[in-house]
Amino acid sequence: MVNESNYKSKNVCVIGAGPSGLVAARELRKEGHKVVVLEQNHEIGGQWLYQPNVEEEDPLGRNPFLKVHSSIYESLRLMSPREIMGFSDFPFMVKKGRDTRRFPSHTELLDYLKDFCEWFGLREMIRFNTRVEYVGMLDYDVCSNNDLKWVVRSIKKKSEKVVQEVFDAVVVASGHYSHPRLPTLKGMDTWNRKQMHSHIYRSPEPFRNEIVVIVGNSFSGQDISLELVKVAKEVHMSSRSLNITEGLSKVISKHENFHLHPQIDTLHEDGKVTFVDGSSISADTILYCTGYSYAFPFLDTKGMVVVDDDRVGPLYEHTFPPSLAPSLTFIGIPRKIIGFPFFESQAIWIAQVLSGRKVLPSWEDMMKSIKEFYHSREVAGIPKHCTHEIGDYEYCDKYGERVGYPPLEEWRKELCISSILNYFANLETYKDCWDDNEKIQEALQSPHFTQFGLQDSSL
Ligand SMILES: Cc1cc2nc3c(=O)[nH]c(=O)nc-3n(C[C@H](O)[C@H](O)[C@H](O)COP(=O)(O)OP(=O)(O)OC[C@H]3O[C@@H](n4cnc5c(N)ncnc54)[C@H](O)[C@@H]3O)c2cc1C
């Protein structure tokens, strides 16, 4: 709690109880704000709350409000090593009787988040089974940015009771790995065999003996192919670039039923799929592993924040919309970062700006910074849809510096890099074999891991 005379305690609504929303709630409360977290599901965890039943979801996830949030499949194991994942003051420890693997299953991360929630007493702030349907400005025409308030309309699942409330501030922590990003393909609308997005993929069994085309060769495309190739008759991976990693190349050469193709040219009504090199196959299923788009179907900002080709903007430092901040903020937007510590530093900054302990630059300076950032990305040849792909430790360190958040530990950065390199080279085995043991030991002896003592852990 701060004591300064200009300190303000705000009534804040956080949307979502995934990792971003949980750490936001903790930091906002720590800063003395009154916090309510609205979560559409019955439990915390966000993406890590596995949802096996997807029957009610549109296979291509084309509805603005999705029925299913999580895109996690049954066999999924983390792709980041556990040591790098923890929030700064809550290491992701190995616990006896749980999944002790370095790249554990998704349920282990959910258990970590539940532990985090219990440890910091966060549950009391969360209203479960409460879906936010509308967020908009109250008396927008007559209010200045400083006293802008927000109307939040939510609906209780089952009873369908609608509640409308007014908050001083809204923190959007609704995630961005649910709404499919789909390609536009000739014949896609008339192709009458099975087509679906990886958002609703759960297990390989329904594809037994099928001929499956996987569109996209990024993380999900590769991971899902690894298990499909064992049950499907044939797996055909189609992607923009045939320049593949050593790891994927090894897998393809090991399996006679795994084939690589360039982009799809046309989907034909009789099930034929033609690729841009003129080759074709007849397929049973097209599985789009083409990534996810940002979507905020509940949010009405009168056009002051828009999603344009996966650029959410304008957002100062991926967090603050200059015309609406600090009463409206976003957490968890960046991609290609070590997520949890970054979300934590975002949460601290948001909490401190709302209390008045920190002040944002002027509207002009925030806009100038955003324009400069966009320009630097354009000059570097980075497409618009990659605006929030950061992939830069220095950026994360500088971001946190503003609120006294410690820079990422060297071991965290190095373990992240060595895992990615291992993934590129050894796709099939990287989650079980590695050669960065020395760095792991360094991590386990660092203050991050020893802050609670080692008694809880069988490290
Ligand atoms: C297949 C897959 C694998 C991944 N693997 C890794 C990994 O190995 N390591 C890693 O660091 N990250 C991984 N991620 C990324 C993962 O999304 C993040 O780790 C993390 O979950 C992001 O947290 P978040 O809180 O921002 O969003 P989410 O986890 O998506 O949580 C958002 C929450 O908001 C709620 N919500 C949304 N809309 C509403 C609404 N209208 N009303 C009320 N509540 C709402 C949702 O129900 C959800 O609980 C993976 C993602 C996917 C899809």
The ligand as a Tripos MOL2 file, in Angstrom:
@<TRIPOS>MOLECULE
LIG
   53    58     1     0     0
SMALL
NO_CHARGES

@<TRIPOS>ATOM
      1 C1         -1.2990  -24.9130  -27.6190 C.3       1 LIG1
      2 C2         -0.6530  -23.8610  -26.7550 C.ar      1 LIG1
      3 C3          0.5750  -24.1190  -26.1500 C.ar      1 LIG1
      4 C4          1.1810  -23.1510  -25.3460 C.ar      1 LIG1
      5 N1          2.3740  -23.4400  -24.7500 N.ar      1 LIG1
      6 C5          2.9870  -22.5200  -23.9800 C.ar      1 LIG1
      7 C6          4.2050  -22.8040  -23.2980 C.ar      1 LIG1
      8 O1          4.7550  -23.9070  -23.3870 O.2       1 LIG1
      9 N2          4.7650  -21.8300  -22.5450 N.ar      1 LIG1
     10 C7          4.1820  -20.6010  -22.4130 C.ar      1 LIG1
     11 O2          4.7250  -19.7380  -21.7010 O.2       1 LIG1
     12 N3          3.0220  -20.3040  -23.0370 N.ar      1 LIG1
     13 C8          2.4150  -21.2130  -23.8020 C.ar      1 LIG1
     14 N4          1.1990  -20.9190  -24.4000 N.ar      1 LIG1
     15 C9          0.6590  -19.5440  -24.2860 C.3       1 LIG1
     16 C10        -0.3870  -19.3850  -23.1440 C.3       1 LIG1
     17 O3         -1.5200  -18.8680  -23.7150 O.3       1 LIG1
     18 C11         0.1420  -18.4790  -22.0670 C.3       1 LIG1
     19 O4          1.0820  -19.2290  -21.3080 O.3       1 LIG1
     20 C12        -0.8730  -17.9510  -21.0680 C.3       1 LIG1
     21 O5         -1.9400  -18.8270  -20.8830 O.3       1 LIG1
     22 C13        -1.4220  -16.5750  -21.4330 C.3       1 LIG1
     23 O6         -2.1190  -16.0980  -20.3090 O.3       1 LIG1
     24 P1         -3.3030  -15.0240  -20.3740 P.3       1 LIG1
     25 O7         -3.8070  -14.9140  -18.9950 O.co2     1 LIG1
     26 O8         -2.7950  -13.8060  -21.0530 O.co2     1 LIG1
     27 O9         -4.3980  -15.6420  -21.3380 O.3       1 LIG1
     28 P2         -5.2810  -16.9490  -21.1520 P.3       1 LIG1
     29 O10        -4.4920  -18.0150  -20.5070 O.co2     1 LIG1
     30 O11        -5.8570  -17.2180  -22.4790 O.co2     1 LIG1
     31 O12        -6.4370  -16.5100  -20.1180 O.3       1 LIG1
     32 C14        -7.4550  -15.6080  -20.4860 C.3       1 LIG1
     33 C15        -8.6570  -15.8160  -19.5790 C.3       1 LIG1
     34 O13        -9.6460  -14.8500  -19.9080 O.3       1 LIG1
     35 C16       -10.9280  -15.4690  -19.8670 C.3       1 LIG1
     36 N5        -11.8500  -14.7120  -20.7350 N.ar      1 LIG1
     37 C17       -11.7200  -14.4680  -22.0630 C.ar      1 LIG1
     38 N6        -12.7700  -13.7630  -22.5090 N.ar      1 LIG1
     39 C18       -13.5850  -13.5640  -21.4570 C.ar      1 LIG1
     40 C19       -14.8380  -12.9050  -21.2840 C.ar      1 LIG1
     41 N7        -15.4730  -12.3170  -22.3130 N.pl3     1 LIG1
     42 N8        -15.3970  -12.8900  -20.0510 N.ar      1 LIG1
     43 C20       -14.7790  -13.4780  -18.9910 C.ar      1 LIG1
     44 N9        -13.5880  -14.1330  -19.0970 N.ar      1 LIG1
     45 C21       -13.0040  -14.1580  -20.3180 C.ar      1 LIG1
     46 C22       -10.6680  -16.8750  -20.3570 C.3       1 LIG1
     47 O14       -11.6980  -17.7890  -19.9790 O.3       1 LIG1
     48 C23        -9.3270  -17.1700  -19.7050 C.3       1 LIG1
     49 O15        -9.5000  -17.7520  -18.4350 O.3       1 LIG1
     50 C24         0.5570  -21.8840  -25.1810 C.ar      1 LIG1
     51 C25        -0.6870  -21.6340  -25.7820 C.ar      1 LIG1
     52 C26        -1.2860  -22.6070  -26.5520 C.ar      1 LIG1
     53 C27        -2.6200  -22.3160  -27.1720 C.3       1 LIG1
@<TRIPOS>BOND
     1     1     2 1
     2     2     3 ar
     3     2    52 ar
     4     3     4 ar
     5     4     5 ar
     6     4    50 ar
     7     5     6 ar
     8     6     7 ar
     9     6    13 1
    10     7     8 2
    11     7     9 ar
    12     9    10 ar
    13    10    11 2
    14    10    12 ar
    15    12    13 ar
    16    13    14 ar
    17    14    15 1
    18    14    50 ar
    19    15    16 1
    20    16    17 1
    21    16    18 1
    22    18    19 1
    23    18    20 1
    24    20    21 1
    25    20    22 1
    26    22    23 1
    27    23    24 1
    28    24    25 2
    29    24    26 1
    30    24    27 1
    31    27    28 1
    32    28    29 2
    33    28    30 1
    34    28    31 1
    35    31    32 1
    36    32    33 1
    37    33    34 1
    38    33    48 1
    39    34    35 1
    40    35    36 1
    41    35    46 1
    42    36    37 ar
    43    36    45 ar
    44    37    38 ar
    45    38    39 ar
    46    39    40 ar
    47    39    45 ar
    48    40    41 1
    49    40    42 ar
    50    42    43 ar
    51    43    44 ar
    52    44    45 ar
    53    46    47 1
    54    46    48 1
    55    48    49 1
    56    50    51 ar
    57    51    52 ar
    58    52    53 1
@<TRIPOS>SUBSTRUCTURE
     1 LIG1         1 GROUP 0 **** ****
